[in-house]
Each structure stands twice: as structure tokens, then as C-alpha cells.
């Protein structure tokens, strides 16, 4: 089969498929599928080609016969450069875990994440918060609730950014009232997701009658809330979900609706490119802080911390319970 004919078939299959198509499936249909041809079509396609193992994420992982890790295949296809350092590979991996297409990372993104990583490394906040979550047995429950909603366990780091995993946390005053608890729900959102707001909702203090301070109830509500954002105009873009959690899903949705219909262009990168002047600095920093924390969490020892990935094994334990 001529290479040009192969490329036309690949492109037709990608565009015709109602769901993301895997390279393994392409290899079954298209004779003599070569990595070089596949890589070009991945870049041009409107629908991300996804691997069999990570079918829920836009990656190109263990999807060719005899292939190794996702990173090895991505390097083989020319998506990952061979000279990427460990830190850069972790950044691309986390982008994939959040459902972003690492093929299209904008220029400067990796550098910005590295800057935020250094910020985390400059204080003890990250290690202290993780120790708090671990010592109180928060990690497994958070992962469980996220996975019940088919969400990436890495949304765990939203609670790190919001409260450092402090149940009694109270935020600053806003026009919507005080945000409280580990997940920092404002009163209206808390009520929308079935949490009882206590009689001291207008006071900046912890309230034992306020279910925003109840770890299990608030975590379950947070997972449902994140899932709802995920299912709206955020269109399965994890970083848009994080931005919406901070800035408000309606504000982000209004900007998303002005973006192209092409799924490959309805992502955080394009939002930043098209609407940076409307994007609050606080939300920008919020997204990068959570993303960089998730990168560190993939291999804390690589970044100088004295503990392993806090999420390692938590998803396995959840699966065993099922």
C-alpha cells in the first residue's frame, strides 16, 4: 500500500470514528502501519488517537505490537523528543493524566510548570500537607470518590491547593459568603450538592454543624461537583475543570463557547491563548500550582522530597474493594 493511500485511510478512520480510535485498532485495519505515518495523522486529526491502556486519555501509549511504555512509543512516533529530561517527561505525563493532549502543549508551558515546581520546593508546604493527608487517611478516600466519578486521582491536588487538607479551613470573605472546609465550598455550591450549611455560615470560623467540615460528605460532594464541571463545556479537559473550580464554571463556560467546535482546540491551551486578557491572575496561578503539585507527586524523590508518590497504590486499593 502506498504511503499516501495509508494516510488517507488513517485520516478517514479517525474522523469517521464516533469515539477516539486506538493505534492498535488502526494497526489491525491498515496493513504495514508505520510510526511515522501515524505520528503525522495524530497531529492533524481533530480527534485524539488514544492507546488501549489509557483509552480515557488523549495519549498514544502502549498501542503498537511489541511496544513498551507510553513514553517509549511517544518517542518512537516523534511526539516525545529523545533528549527530554525526567522532569519534562513527568510534565507531559501529567498533562495526559488530566486528559490534555501533550502533542499540542504551547510554547512556554513546560517552563512555567518548572517555575511553579521550584516554588513548591522552596517551602515545606507540600510535604507538610501530604503528611497531613496521609496521617489522617484522607488519600484513599479522596481517590475512591474521584474514581467513583471516573475522574483522575490527580484531582486530589485541588484539596492541597484549596486548604492543605485542613478540614476546618475558612477562606476570606467574598460576595458569595465564606468558603469553608477542605474543598472550600461556598454556601450556595455546598447546598447544591447536598451539604448542610451551619448556622455560622456568615462567620469566618469553623462550625461543627456545617457539613463542609465533614471530610467524607464534603469529599463526595467535591467529586460530584468536579464531575459535573467535567461533563459541561469543559469537554473532558482536566485543566479547564481546575480553572472552573477556582473561577466558576459559568465564567469559564462562557469563554469556552466562543472557542472553535473542534475538540482539539477546545482546551486550556487555546483558552489561555485567546483569552489571556480576561483570565484572572489568581486562576492562572491556581491551575499551574495544582498541575505542578501533581507533577511532583508522580515522583517526589526526584524533586528532593523524602517520600514516594502519595497516590501510588491508592487506586489499586480502590479497585480491590470493588
SETIMAR-656683 format. One record per residue (C-alpha): residue number from 1; residue in three letters; z, y, x. Coordinates in nm, 4 decimals. Layout:
N
KENU  seq  type        pz        py        px
KENU  NUM   Ala         Z         Y         X
...
This chain:
322
KENU  seq  type        pz        py        px
KENU    1   Unk    0.0000    0.0000    0.0000
KENU    2   Unk   -0.0942    0.3443    0.1297
KENU    3   Unk    0.1980    0.5762    0.2052
KENU    4   Unk    0.0649    0.8381   -0.0358
KENU    5   Unk    0.0498    0.5815   -0.3177
KENU    6   Unk    0.4025    0.4670   -0.2332
KENU    7   Unk    0.5357    0.8224   -0.2507
KENU    8   Unk    0.3685    0.8816   -0.5886
KENU    9   Unk    0.5255    0.5642   -0.7294
KENU   10   Unk    0.8690    0.6577   -0.5934
KENU   11   Unk    0.8468    1.0060   -0.7384
KENU   12   Unk    0.7310    0.8752   -1.0767
KENU   13   Unk    1.0159    0.6232   -1.0883
KENU   14   Unk    1.2741    0.8861   -1.0010
KENU   15   Unk    1.1506    1.1353   -1.2580
KENU   16   Unk    1.0992    0.8762   -1.5329
KENU   17   Unk    1.4383    0.7132   -1.4959
KENU   18   Unk    1.6890    0.8345   -1.7598
KENU   19   Unk    1.9665    0.7623   -1.5085
KENU   20   Unk    1.9971    0.8048   -1.1314
KENU   21   Unk    1.7955    0.5311   -0.9638
KENU   22   Unk    1.9156    0.3477   -0.6538
KENU   23   Unk    1.7178    0.2849   -0.3392
KENU   24   Unk    1.7955   -0.0842   -0.3834
KENU   25   Unk    1.6073   -0.0739   -0.7133
KENU   26   Unk    1.3200    0.1139   -0.5504
KENU   27   Unk    1.3072   -0.1491   -0.2783
KENU   28   Unk    1.2654   -0.4183   -0.5457
KENU   29   Unk    0.9801   -0.2334   -0.7159
KENU   30   Unk    0.7946   -0.0714   -0.4259
KENU   31   Unk    0.6624   -0.3051   -0.1554
KENU   32   Unk    0.7399   -0.2120    0.2055
KENU   33   Unk    0.9714    0.0742    0.1154
KENU   34   Unk    1.0364    0.2722    0.4330
KENU   35   Unk    1.3320    0.5038    0.5007
KENU   36   Unk    1.1083    0.7935    0.5991
KENU   37   Unk    0.9219    0.7938    0.2689
KENU   38   Unk    1.2433    0.7579    0.0711
KENU   39   Unk    1.4073    1.0499    0.2512
KENU   40   Unk    1.1260    1.2879    0.1594
KENU   41   Unk    1.1406    1.1912   -0.2043
KENU   42   Unk    1.5175    1.2252   -0.2142
KENU   43   Unk    1.4829    1.5850   -0.1017
KENU   44   Unk    1.2082    1.6612   -0.3528
KENU   45   Unk    1.3462    1.4805   -0.6551
KENU   46   Unk    1.5171    1.6578   -0.9416
KENU   47   Unk    1.7492    1.3589   -0.9963
KENU   48   Unk    1.9588    1.2412   -0.7007
KENU   49   Unk    1.8841    0.8924   -0.5770
KENU   50   Unk    2.2133    0.7043   -0.5661
KENU   51   Unk    2.3359    0.3954   -0.3913
KENU   52   Unk    2.4601    0.0807   -0.5627
KENU   53   Unk    2.8174    0.1087   -0.4352
KENU   54   Unk    2.8566    0.4758   -0.5250
KENU   55   Unk    2.6449    0.4869   -0.8393
KENU   56   Unk    2.8605    0.7680   -0.9780
KENU   57   Unk    2.7879    0.9998   -0.6860
KENU   58   Unk    2.4652    1.1548   -0.5536
KENU   59   Unk    2.4586    0.9742   -0.2216
KENU   60   Unk    2.2208    0.7356   -0.0506
KENU   61   Unk    2.4639    0.4762    0.0760
KENU   62   Unk    2.4575    0.1017    0.1195
KENU   63   Unk    2.1323    0.0631   -0.0625
KENU   64   Unk    1.8752   -0.0982    0.1673
KENU   65   Unk    1.8835   -0.4660    0.2642
KENU   66   Unk    2.0936   -0.5120    0.5765
KENU   67   Unk    2.2138   -0.1533    0.5766
KENU   68   Unk    2.5563   -0.0507    0.6959
KENU   69   Unk    2.7830    0.2294    0.5809
KENU   70   Unk    2.6693    0.5243    0.3719
KENU   71   Unk    2.6765    0.7418    0.6844
KENU   72   Unk    2.4571    0.4944    0.8757
KENU   73   Unk    2.1951    0.4850    0.6038
KENU   74   Unk    2.2008    0.8613    0.5607
KENU   75   Unk    2.1433    0.8956    0.9342
KENU   76   Unk    1.8616    0.6385    0.9150
KENU   77   Unk    1.6926    0.8360    0.6383
KENU   78   Unk    1.7217    1.1559    0.8378
KENU   79   Unk    1.9702    1.3151    0.5977
KENU   80   Unk    2.2569    1.2992    0.8491
KENU   81   Unk    2.1829    1.4154    1.1996
KENU   82   Unk    2.2881    1.1709    1.4682
KENU   83   Unk    2.4803    1.4414    1.6550
KENU   84   Unk    2.7153    1.5227    1.3644
KENU   85   Unk    3.0754    1.5148    1.4778
KENU   86   Unk    3.3519    1.3313    1.2914
KENU   87   Unk    3.4689    1.6456    1.1150
KENU   88   Unk    3.1216    1.7251    0.9856
KENU   89   Unk    3.0742    1.3694    0.8607
KENU   90   Unk    3.4047    1.3875    0.6739
KENU   91   Unk    3.2951    1.7144    0.5138
KENU   92   Unk    2.9711    1.5569    0.3920
KENU   93   Unk    3.1587    1.2501    0.2689
KENU   94   Unk    3.3981    1.4613    0.0621
KENU   95   Unk    3.1067    1.6553   -0.0852
KENU   96   Unk    2.9681    1.3201   -0.2003
KENU   97   Unk    3.3063    1.2086   -0.3381
KENU   98   Unk    3.3195    1.5224   -0.5525
KENU   99   Unk    2.9747    1.4428   -0.6889
KENU  100   Unk    2.7877    1.7035   -0.4888
KENU  101   Unk    2.4558    1.6365   -0.3182
KENU  102   Unk    2.5189    1.6603    0.0548
KENU  103   Unk    2.1440    1.6751    0.1123
KENU  104   Unk    2.1451    2.0351   -0.0093
KENU  105   Unk    2.4589    2.1814    0.1494
KENU  106   Unk    2.3960    2.5514    0.2060
KENU  107   Unk    2.3934    2.7085    0.5477
KENU  108   Unk    2.7422    2.8164    0.6472
KENU  109   Unk    2.9270    2.5795    0.4145
KENU  110   Unk    3.0471    2.3448    0.6888
KENU  111   Unk    3.1672    2.6395    0.8975
KENU  112   Unk    3.3616    2.7814    0.6038
KENU  113   Unk    3.5273    2.4460    0.5394
KENU  114   Unk    3.6239    2.4206    0.9066
KENU  115   Unk    3.7810    2.7662    0.8839
KENU  116   Unk    3.9930    2.6538    0.5890
KENU  117   Unk    4.0867    2.3323    0.7682
KENU  118   Unk    4.2225    2.5395    1.0552
KENU  119   Unk    4.4208    2.7439    0.8053
KENU  120   Unk    4.5849    2.4284    0.6705
KENU  121   Unk    4.6578    2.3141    1.0251
KENU  122   Unk    4.8289    2.6429    1.1119
KENU  123   Unk    5.1274    2.5787    0.8821
KENU  124   Unk    5.3436    2.2869    0.7698
KENU  125   Unk    5.2465    2.3344    0.4055
KENU  126   Unk    5.0032    2.0415    0.3878
KENU  127   Unk    5.2353    1.7853    0.5460
KENU  128   Unk    5.5396    1.9040    0.3501
KENU  129   Unk    5.3543    1.8887    0.0184
KENU  130   Unk    5.2132    1.5422    0.0875
KENU  131   Unk    5.5595    1.4212    0.1878
KENU  132   Unk    5.6966    1.5598   -0.1392
KENU  133   Unk    5.4281    1.3815   -0.3408
KENU  134   Unk    5.4848    1.0568   -0.1554
KENU  135   Unk    5.8656    1.0614   -0.1696
KENU  136   Unk    5.8597    1.1258   -0.5452
KENU  137   Unk    5.5975    0.8558   -0.6120
KENU  138   Unk    5.3537    1.1094   -0.7538
KENU  139   Unk    5.0421    0.9885   -0.5744
KENU  140   Unk    4.9817    0.6600   -0.7529
KENU  141   Unk    5.0368    0.8099   -1.0972
KENU  142   Unk    4.8032    1.1018   -1.0318
KENU  143   Unk    4.5320    0.8683   -0.9033
KENU  144   Unk    4.5851    0.6400   -1.2028
KENU  145   Unk    4.5436    0.9233   -1.4523
KENU  146   Unk    4.2335    1.0556   -1.2761
KENU  147   Unk    4.0706    0.7146   -1.2672
KENU  148   Unk    4.1512    0.6548   -1.6326
KENU  149   Unk    3.9231    0.9523   -1.6956
KENU  150   Unk    3.6610    0.8271   -1.4453
KENU  151   Unk    3.7428    1.1134   -1.2104
KENU  152   Unk    3.7512    1.1127   -0.8319
KENU  153   Unk    4.1060    1.0607   -0.6968
KENU  154   Unk    4.0481    1.3668   -0.4785
KENU  155   Unk    4.1255    1.5911   -0.7772
KENU  156   Unk    4.4810    1.5078   -0.6670
KENU  157   Unk    4.4479    1.8072   -0.4324
KENU  158   Unk    4.4310    2.0514   -0.7236
KENU  159   Unk    4.8053    1.9967   -0.7698
KENU  160   Unk    4.8568    2.0598   -0.3994
KENU  161   Unk    4.6850    2.3965   -0.4254
KENU  162   Unk    4.8478    2.4887   -0.7560
KENU  163   Unk    5.2098    2.4068   -0.6807
KENU  164   Unk    5.2556    2.1991   -0.3642
KENU  165   Unk    5.3541    1.9227   -0.6093
KENU  166   Unk    5.6576    2.1168   -0.7326
KENU  167   Unk    5.7486    2.0276   -1.0911
KENU  168   Unk    5.9444    2.3484   -1.1505
KENU  169   Unk    5.6796    2.5844   -1.0149
KENU  170   Unk    5.6288    2.9108   -1.2093
KENU  171   Unk    5.3276    3.1303   -1.1449
KENU  172   Unk    5.3003    3.5105   -1.1521
KENU  173   Unk    5.2663    3.6946   -1.4852
KENU  174   Unk    4.9200    3.7006   -1.6414
KENU  175   Unk    4.7808    3.8298   -1.9680
KENU  176   Unk    4.7857    3.4681   -2.0860
KENU  177   Unk    5.1536    3.4186   -2.0024
KENU  178   Unk    5.3233    3.2328   -1.7204
KENU  179   Unk    5.1604    2.9244   -1.5743
KENU  180   Unk    5.4179    2.6540   -1.5169
KENU  181   Unk    5.4645    2.3086   -1.3760
KENU  182   Unk    5.2870    2.1076   -1.1096
KENU  183   Unk    4.9480    2.1673   -1.2732
KENU  184   Unk    5.0190    2.5313   -1.3619
KENU  185   Unk    4.9166    2.5220   -1.7266
KENU  186   Unk    4.9224    2.8494   -1.9173
KENU  187   Unk    5.0848    2.8173   -2.2621
KENU  188   Unk    4.7586    2.8064   -2.4606
KENU  189   Unk    4.5973    2.5333   -2.2497
KENU  190   Unk    4.9190    2.3325   -2.2470
KENU  191   Unk    4.9296    2.3348   -2.6263
KENU  192   Unk    4.5606    2.2435   -2.6464
KENU  193   Unk    4.6361    1.9263   -2.4506
KENU  194   Unk    4.9418    1.8218   -2.6431
KENU  195   Unk    5.2195    1.9619   -2.4260
KENU  196   Unk    5.5228    2.1176   -2.5876
KENU  197   Unk    5.5875    2.4676   -2.4525
KENU  198   Unk    5.9562    2.5528   -2.4247
KENU  199   Unk    6.1440    2.8487   -2.5731
KENU  200   Unk    6.1430    3.0307   -2.2382
KENU  201   Unk    5.7664    3.0469   -2.2037
KENU  202   Unk    5.7828    3.4252   -2.1553
KENU  203   Unk    6.0344    3.3993   -1.8716
KENU  204   Unk    5.9406    3.3150   -1.5103
KENU  205   Unk    6.1868    3.0267   -1.4908
KENU  206   Unk    6.1720    2.6512   -1.5237
KENU  207   Unk    6.2557    2.5300   -1.8721
KENU  208   Unk    6.3783    2.1710   -1.9225
KENU  209   Unk    6.2409    2.1818   -2.2789
KENU  210   Unk    5.8916    2.2705   -2.1543
KENU  211   Unk    5.6702    1.9652   -2.1066
KENU  212   Unk    5.4639    2.1440   -1.8452
KENU  213   Unk    5.7507    2.0450   -1.6145
KENU  214   Unk    5.7283    1.6786   -1.7220
KENU  215   Unk    5.5380    1.5033   -1.4450
KENU  216   Unk    5.3857    1.2168   -1.6431
KENU  217   Unk    5.2936    1.4160   -1.9530
KENU  218   Unk    5.1554    1.7109   -1.7579
KENU  219   Unk    4.9562    1.4873   -1.5223
KENU  220   Unk    4.7996    1.3017   -1.8134
KENU  221   Unk    4.7126    1.6355   -1.9753
KENU  222   Unk    4.5663    1.7662   -1.6475
KENU  223   Unk    4.3396    1.4640   -1.6103
KENU  224   Unk    4.2140    1.5054   -1.9668
KENU  225   Unk    4.1568    1.8770   -1.9103
KENU  226   Unk    3.9635    1.8168   -1.5876
KENU  227   Unk    3.7575    1.5503   -1.7639
KENU  228   Unk    3.6674    1.7943   -2.0410
KENU  229   Unk    3.5556    2.0550   -1.7882
KENU  230   Unk    3.3572    1.7832   -1.6118
KENU  231   Unk    3.1737    1.6980   -1.9332
KENU  232   Unk    3.0721    2.0542   -2.0174
KENU  233   Unk    2.8221    2.2752   -1.8396
KENU  234   Unk    2.9746    2.1848   -1.5025
KENU  235   Unk    2.7467    1.8775   -1.5316
KENU  236   Unk    2.9464    1.6458   -1.3077
KENU  237   Unk    2.9689    1.8936   -1.0193
KENU  238   Unk    3.3175    1.8494   -0.8811
KENU  239   Unk    3.3295    2.1895   -0.7133
KENU  240   Unk    3.2227    2.3653   -1.0330
KENU  241   Unk    3.5040    2.1791   -1.2068
KENU  242   Unk    3.7524    2.3063   -0.9479
KENU  243   Unk    3.6216    2.6611   -0.9846
KENU  244   Unk    3.6555    2.6324   -1.3615
KENU  245   Unk    4.0136    2.5091   -1.3348
KENU  246   Unk    4.1043    2.8270   -1.1486
KENU  247   Unk    3.8824    3.0917   -1.3060
KENU  248   Unk    3.8444    2.9486   -1.6565
KENU  249   Unk    3.5768    2.7100   -1.7768
KENU  250   Unk    3.4267    2.9651   -2.0154
KENU  251   Unk    3.3613    3.2176   -1.7377
KENU  252   Unk    3.2025    2.9592   -1.5127
KENU  253   Unk    3.0057    2.8068   -1.8025
KENU  254   Unk    2.8551    3.1480   -1.8847
KENU  255   Unk    2.7213    3.1729   -1.5295
KENU  256   Unk    2.6033    2.8126   -1.5243
KENU  257   Unk    2.3993    2.8652   -1.8408
KENU  258   Unk    2.1954    3.1274   -1.6564
KENU  259   Unk    2.1037    2.8754   -1.3868
KENU  260   Unk    1.7921    2.6524   -1.3789
KENU  261   Unk    1.7855    2.3433   -1.6024
KENU  262   Unk    1.7016    2.1277   -1.3007
KENU  263   Unk    2.0211    1.9240   -1.2326
KENU  264   Unk    1.9695    1.9555   -0.8583
KENU  265   Unk    2.0019    2.3349   -0.8923
KENU  266   Unk    2.2985    2.3432   -1.1317
KENU  267   Unk    2.5665    2.3064   -0.8661
KENU  268   Unk    2.8318    2.5039   -0.6843
KENU  269   Unk    2.5976    2.5980   -0.4001
KENU  270   Unk    2.3451    2.7599   -0.6339
KENU  271   Unk    2.6222    2.9325   -0.8305
KENU  272   Unk    2.7528    3.0913   -0.5109
KENU  273   Unk    2.4040    3.1919   -0.4038
KENU  274   Unk    2.3090    3.3510   -0.7364
KENU  275   Unk    2.6415    3.4999   -0.8496
KENU  276   Unk    2.8498    3.5685   -0.5391
KENU  277   Unk    2.8978    3.9282   -0.6519
KENU  278   Unk    3.0633    3.8084   -0.9750
KENU  279   Unk    3.2703    3.5345   -0.8178
KENU  280   Unk    3.6368    3.6296   -0.7639
KENU  281   Unk    3.7619    3.6036   -0.4067
KENU  282   Unk    4.0605    3.4097   -0.5376
KENU  283   Unk    3.8383    3.1409   -0.6896
KENU  284   Unk    3.6198    3.1231   -0.3794
KENU  285   Unk    3.9277    3.0662   -0.1618
KENU  286   Unk    4.0714    2.8236   -0.4173
KENU  287   Unk    3.7657    2.5957   -0.4106
KENU  288   Unk    3.7401    2.5922   -0.0328
KENU  289   Unk    4.1143    2.5368    0.0075
KENU  290   Unk    4.1091    2.2284   -0.2160
KENU  291   Unk    3.7894    2.0948   -0.0631
KENU  292   Unk    3.9218    2.1355    0.2920
KENU  293   Unk    4.2532    1.9715    0.1964
KENU  294   Unk    4.0549    1.6736    0.0646
KENU  295   Unk    3.8649    1.6573    0.3954
KENU  296   Unk    4.1909    1.6487    0.5906
KENU  297   Unk    4.3244    1.3878    0.3507
KENU  298   Unk    4.0409    1.1490    0.4377
KENU  299   Unk    4.1754    1.1163    0.7934
KENU  300   Unk    4.4877    1.3290    0.8542
KENU  301   Unk    4.5465    1.1876    1.2020
KENU  302   Unk    4.2076    1.3156    1.3149
KENU  303   Unk    4.3310    1.6657    1.2306
KENU  304   Unk    4.6637    1.6282    1.4101
KENU  305   Unk    4.8889    1.5129    1.1256
KENU  306   Unk    5.1202    1.2135    1.1701
KENU  307   Unk    5.0342    1.0196    0.8547
KENU  308   Unk    4.7408    0.8325    0.7046
KENU  309   Unk    4.5188    0.9118    0.4077
KENU  310   Unk    4.7678    0.9622    0.1217
KENU  311   Unk    4.5170    0.8255   -0.1315
KENU  312   Unk    4.4425    0.5115    0.0672
KENU  313   Unk    4.5363    0.2076   -0.1382
KENU  314   Unk    4.6348    0.4098   -0.4442
KENU  315   Unk    4.3049    0.3410   -0.6188
KENU  316   Unk    4.3290   -0.0277   -0.5227
KENU  317   Unk    4.6762   -0.0474   -0.6725
KENU  318   Unk    4.5449    0.1068   -0.9940
KENU  319   Unk    4.2590   -0.1412   -1.0127
KENU  320   Unk    4.5046   -0.4304   -0.9654
KENU  321   Unk    4.7104   -0.3067   -1.2604
KENU  322   Unk    4.4022   -0.3192   -1.4795
